Amino acid sequence: MKQLTLLGSTGSIGESTLDVVRRHNDKFNVYALTANQSVDRLYSQIKEFEPDYAVLVNEVAAKRLQERLSAEKSKTKVLIGVEGLEQVSSDSEVDYVMAAIVGAAGLLPTLAAAKSGKRILLANKESLVMSGELLINTVKDSGAELLPIDSEHNAIFQSMPCSLNGIEPNRQGVEKIILTGSGGPFLKTPLDELKLKTPEQACNHPNWKMGRKISVDSATMMNKGLEVIEACYLFATDTSKIEVVVHPQSVIHSMVQYIDGSVLAQLGNPDMRTPIAHAMAWPDRIESGVKRLDFVELAQFDFLAPDFQRFPCLQLAIDAINKGGTATISLNAANEIAVTLFLDQQIAYTDISRVIAYVQAQSDWQQVSSLESILEADRQARILANESFTTQVSNL
């Protein structure tokens, strides 16, 4: 029985993970559930899975949850804040950590899991975007396992032989990695109409059910840009060996092309329970609850080159990983601020890339030397992003 800590249990990845656990409660036990401030949803999960610990980052929310659980004499202990997240990610009883917190907030507990030698099921791409070399080296030094949950990276992982700790792939004979992306809800929207798009429209993804931040990232294709950065670290490669292809059907999740002309691809319906079940059971396979593909019903597969005029965020991400150092950190921080401003209806959809470009132009580039330097670069970029909104964005 594997003991699982689920970071970000109330989000879409968290709920999909719990569905896989529900189907295999003879193999997995939930040790800890965590959320930011979603008391009611977390409470319902606690009632069903009875974890040893629950963590809420928000102190007020944590006290509310504690009062409810104490009244029922629940065995689940409530922890508060980042320290609580790190504790349940590194506890000696934990085997697997599902890192599904969205954004930079997932970095510290993911690093804690890596230092403690856990199997990390990595859905929080920002951990690699911000601290790629540090996280990979920590995994190697501790003997942890790092298995990708993003459908694209999981597809590559399935199509490229990798070592037993989930990293250090055998790239012999690999010519390039082909990352597929749907193009999101605005793939065919006239360019002059993009500035009028609303948060609700941006979050209406044609294929996937995701949280609001990730849905906006998919619309701008920043999500794909972050995945390019993630792939460079996960698969020990660079952007010259990665091609991004728009595939609107979201059935081919990514591919690996070999020097003999072979292309290996992983296909499946757009359902995150497939990569979750794969990583939880690896190297074995378990049933995930995902509907099977019917190839007779599949009308066609379309593939397009990405339009960087439509998706400037993708180009900004590629430029950042090519520059290296703190560039990817400032990129991610600026994007998080810009997406929040857009979701709060304070900037237009097309201002997202403009805020990021401003931050990248104004940031001081440095080599990444420590966790402290990562956090400082993140902090400075957030200041610049807010500055661009308040004083500069209209003139960008």
PyMOL commands that set and color helices and strands:
alter all, ss='L'
color gray80, all
select helices_A, chain A and resi 12-23+39-49+59-71+81-90+104-115+126-142+151-159+191-196+199-202+212-220+222-234+239-241+273-281+312-323+327-343+351-362+371-395
alter helices_A, ss='H'
color red, helices_A
select strands_A, chain A and resi 2-7+28-35+53-56+77-80+96-99+119-122+145-148+174-181+242-246+252-258+263-267
alter strands_A, ss='S'
color yellow, strands_A
deselect
rebuild
show_as cartoon
